[in-house]
Amino acid sequence: MPVVITLIRRYLVARLALPLAGRAMGAAGRRLEASRGPGAVSSGLQKGSRLLSRRARRADDERG
């Protein structure tokens, strides 16, 4: 039974948490860049957002 719970938890993280985290990081990066101009932190947040959204899309493609 613990194996099933672990699989469900991984699925939920990949399906829900990663895309939400990516959107939040992108929004924070854009807001920071709008207020302070381009910088390392805003750039890093936006790159992280793109990475997470790419990873979430790839997981969707693998599932079907």
PLY file of the C-alpha trace (Angstrom):
ply
format ascii 1.0
element vertex 64
property float x
property float y
property float z
element edge 63
property int vertex1
property int vertex2
end_header
0.00 0.00 0.00
2.79 2.56 0.70
4.01 2.13 -2.88
0.61 3.17 -4.24
0.53 6.24 -2.00
4.02 7.22 -3.14
3.01 6.89 -6.79
-0.10 8.98 -6.26
1.91 11.66 -4.45
4.47 11.81 -7.27
1.70 12.06 -9.85
0.02 14.92 -7.99
3.28 16.82 -7.60
4.06 16.45 -11.29
0.52 17.26 -12.36
-0.37 20.12 -9.99
2.48 21.53 -7.95
5.15 21.93 -10.64
2.98 23.95 -13.07
1.71 26.16 -10.24
5.23 26.76 -8.98
6.35 27.60 -12.51
3.59 30.15 -12.96
4.30 31.72 -9.59
8.03 31.98 -10.36
7.30 33.53 -13.76
4.91 36.08 -12.30
7.37 37.01 -9.55
10.18 37.37 -12.07
8.13 39.59 -14.37
6.92 41.73 -11.47
10.45 42.13 -10.14
11.78 43.01 -13.59
9.01 45.57 -14.11
9.77 47.32 -10.83
13.59 47.12 -10.70
14.65 46.38 -14.26
16.39 43.29 -15.57
18.68 41.55 -13.14
20.06 38.21 -12.10
17.20 37.37 -9.72
14.38 38.22 -12.13
16.18 36.41 -14.92
16.71 33.36 -12.72
13.05 33.26 -11.72
11.93 33.44 -15.33
14.38 30.73 -16.40
13.16 28.51 -13.57
9.60 29.11 -14.67
10.41 28.07 -18.23
12.21 24.97 -16.99
9.28 23.87 -14.84
6.71 24.51 -17.56
8.84 22.59 -20.08
9.18 19.70 -17.65
5.43 19.65 -16.98
4.65 19.65 -20.72
7.12 16.82 -21.29
5.46 14.78 -18.54
2.07 15.32 -20.19
3.45 14.21 -23.56
4.86 11.02 -22.08
1.53 10.11 -20.52
-0.42 10.29 -23.69
0 1
1 2
2 3
3 4
4 5
5 6
6 7
7 8
8 9
9 10
10 11
11 12
12 13
13 14
14 15
15 16
16 17
17 18
18 19
19 20
20 21
21 22
22 23
23 24
24 25
25 26
26 27
27 28
28 29
29 30
30 31
31 32
32 33
33 34
34 35
35 36
36 37
37 38
38 39
39 40
40 41
41 42
42 43
43 44
44 45
45 46
46 47
47 48
48 49
49 50
50 51
51 52
52 53
53 54
54 55
55 56
56 57
57 58
58 59
59 60
60 61
61 62
62 63
